[in-house]
C-alpha cells in the first residue's frame, strides 16, 4: 500500500509518499491548476492512503480522491503540530508528518 502525507495549499501540495511494500520514499510538489495533482493520484494503484490536515478549500481534492478509490484521513492541525519535536515550519516536513500512522 502507498501512504501519502499531504501538506495542502490552495495552488499546490507538498507530499511525502511511502511504498510500504518496498520501503521506497518520494517527496514531491504537485501543482493543482495544471492538473498535475489529479494526474499523479490517477496513476496510483488504488487504494492509496492519503493523510492531510483539515482544510476548508480542499473539497475538490477530497472528492477527486474518492472518485479514484483512495482513502483520505483528515487530521486536526493542532494535534499534528503537537507531534512535532522541532517547531520550524516547512512544507516538506508537514507532508512527512502527515505520512505517519498513530
N, C-alpha and C positions, 0 to 999 in steps of 0.2 A: 504494500500500500504506500502511496505517496502522502506525506504530511506536509502541509504548507502553512507557514506563518506569514501573515499579510499585514503590512503597515499601510493602510488605505488612505489615500488623499483624493481630492476631487478630480485631479487630472492624471494621476499615476498611482501606482502602488509599488512598494518595495517588498519583495518576497524572499523567504529563505525556505528551500524545499529539501526534504529528506526522503530518499527512497529507502524505506525500512528493510527491504529485501537485500539491497546491495550495500547500504551504508553511504551511498553517494549523496553529496550535498550540492546544492546550487543556490547562488544568490543572484537576484536579477531585479531590474527595474522594468516595469511594464506600463506602457502608455495606454490611456483609456481612449482618447479621441481618435487615434489611428486604427483602433481595432486590435492592437497588439495583445491586450489582456484577454479579450474574447478568443482570439486565435490560440493563444497559449493554453487556456483551460480546455478548449475544444479538442486539442491534440492529446490531452492527458487521458490515460485509461481511467475509466470510472469504476468505483468511486474513489476520488481523492478526498482527503480530509483537509479542509481549509479553516484556519483559525484567525480571527481578527477581533479588534476592539469594536465595540458598538459605535456605529457612525450613522448620523442622520441622513447623509446623502449617498448611502450605499444600497438603496433598494434595488436599483437596476442590477447591481452586482449579485445580490442575493438571489434574485430571480434567474439570472443567467446561470449561476452555479446549479440551481435546482433543475433547470432545463437540461443541463448536461450530466445530471445524476451525481453530482459531487455533494459531499456533506459539508455543511457550514456550522462551525461553532463560534458563537459570538461571546466575547468576554467583557467583563467590566473593566474599564480603563484603569480605575484606581487600584483594583486588585492586581492587575497585570504589572502596574508600576511598582507596587509593593514588593513584588518578587525580584525586582532588580537590585543587585548589590551596588552597582555604580549608577549614579543618578544622571550622568551625562546622556542627553537625548541624541540618538541618531536613528535614521530610518532603517538602516541595516540591522541595528541592534533590536529595534522594535519588531521587525519581521522575524528575527531569530527567536525572540522571547515568545512571540505568538505561536511559534512552532514547538513549544514544549508541552508535554502532556502532564497533567496532575496538578 
